[in-house]
């Protein structure tokens, strides 16, 4: 998140930078923390990630690979179950498909 941005503005900017797509944020799916997965830097600093997951609609742009991406694809929900994903990503995907009107806090 850059200074002066709110969470949805950060999502819009990050998607544009990483994919080339312009999006409109539709809803907050959830806020996720993983206290058992700390990021430890060589200087000893430790950080715990907090992830905001949004549902978004593509409104423009062109899908491209960037310095932060190596490939892209679209998947049906049934195909996602067969992918080798991090466990915390699978939970977020399941939450997105639940269409719960209240955001998850996990």
C-alpha positions as CSV (number, residue, x, y, z in Angstrom):
1,X,0.0,0.0,0.0
2,X,1.4,3.4,-1.0
3,X,1.0,6.4,1.2
4,X,-2.4,8.1,0.6
5,X,-4.0,4.9,-0.9
6,X,-7.0,3.0,0.5
7,X,-7.2,-0.7,0.2
8,X,-9.3,-0.8,-3.0
9,X,-7.1,1.8,-4.7
10,X,-4.1,-0.4,-3.8
11,X,-5.8,-3.4,-5.4
12,X,-6.6,-1.5,-8.6
13,X,-3.0,-0.2,-8.9
14,X,-1.4,-3.6,-8.1
15,X,-3.6,-5.4,-10.6
16,X,-2.7,-2.8,-13.3
17,X,1.0,-3.0,-12.5
18,X,1.1,-6.9,-12.4
19,X,-1.3,-7.8,-15.2
20,X,-1.9,-4.7,-17.4
21,X,-5.7,-5.0,-16.6
22,X,-7.9,-2.2,-15.4
23,X,-10.4,-3.3,-12.8
24,X,-13.3,-2.1,-10.8
25,X,-13.5,-3.5,-7.2
26,X,-16.9,-5.1,-6.6
27,X,-16.6,-6.4,-3.0
28,X,-14.2,-7.3,-0.2
29,X,-14.1,-11.1,0.1
30,X,-12.0,-11.0,3.3
31,X,-9.0,-10.0,5.3
32,X,-6.5,-12.7,5.9
33,X,-3.5,-13.1,8.3
34,X,-1.1,-15.9,8.6
35,X,0.6,-15.7,12.0
36,X,2.4,-19.0,11.6
37,X,4.1,-17.7,8.3
38,X,6.5,-14.9,9.2
39,X,8.7,-13.3,6.6
40,X,12.2,-13.0,8.0
41,X,14.7,-10.7,6.3
42,X,18.5,-11.2,6.5
43,X,18.8,-8.3,9.0
44,X,16.5,-10.2,11.4
45,X,13.4,-8.1,10.9
46,X,10.2,-10.2,10.9
47,X,6.9,-9.4,9.3
48,X,3.5,-10.9,9.2
49,X,1.4,-10.4,6.1
50,X,-2.1,-9.1,6.1
51,X,-3.9,-9.7,2.8
52,X,-7.1,-8.1,1.6
53,X,-8.9,-10.2,-1.1
54,X,-11.3,-8.5,-3.4
55,X,-13.7,-9.6,-6.1
56,X,-13.1,-7.3,-9.2
57,X,-14.4,-6.9,-12.7
58,X,-12.1,-6.3,-15.7
59,X,-13.1,-3.0,-17.3
60,X,-10.1,-2.5,-19.7
61,X,-6.5,-3.0,-20.4
62,X,-4.6,-5.8,-22.0
63,X,-3.4,-8.9,-20.1
64,X,0.4,-9.0,-20.1
65,X,3.3,-10.6,-18.2
66,X,5.2,-8.1,-16.0
67,X,8.3,-8.1,-13.8
68,X,6.1,-9.6,-11.1
69,X,4.4,-12.3,-13.1
70,X,5.7,-15.2,-15.2
71,X,2.5,-16.6,-16.7
72,X,-1.3,-16.1,-16.6
73,X,-4.4,-18.1,-17.3
74,X,-8.1,-18.3,-16.5
75,X,-9.6,-21.3,-14.8
76,X,-13.0,-22.8,-14.1
77,X,-13.8,-23.4,-10.5
78,X,-13.5,-27.1,-11.0
79,X,-10.0,-26.8,-12.5
80,X,-8.8,-24.7,-9.5
81,X,-9.2,-27.7,-7.2
82,X,-6.5,-29.6,-9.3
83,X,-3.9,-26.8,-9.1
84,X,-0.9,-26.9,-6.7
85,X,-1.7,-23.9,-4.5
86,X,-0.6,-22.7,-1.1
87,X,-3.2,-23.7,1.5
88,X,-4.0,-20.1,2.4
89,X,-4.8,-19.4,-1.2
90,X,-7.2,-22.3,-1.5
91,X,-9.1,-20.9,1.5
92,X,-9.4,-17.5,-0.1
93,X,-10.6,-18.9,-3.4
94,X,-13.2,-21.0,-1.5
95,X,-14.4,-17.9,0.3
96,X,-14.7,-16.0,-3.0
97,X,-16.9,-18.6,-4.5
98,X,-19.1,-18.7,-1.4
99,X,-20.6,-15.3,-2.3
100,X,-21.0,-14.5,1.3
101,X,-22.2,-11.0,1.6
102,X,-20.2,-10.4,4.8
103,X,-16.4,-10.3,4.4
104,X,-14.4,-13.0,6.1
105,X,-11.8,-12.1,8.8
106,X,-9.4,-15.0,9.1
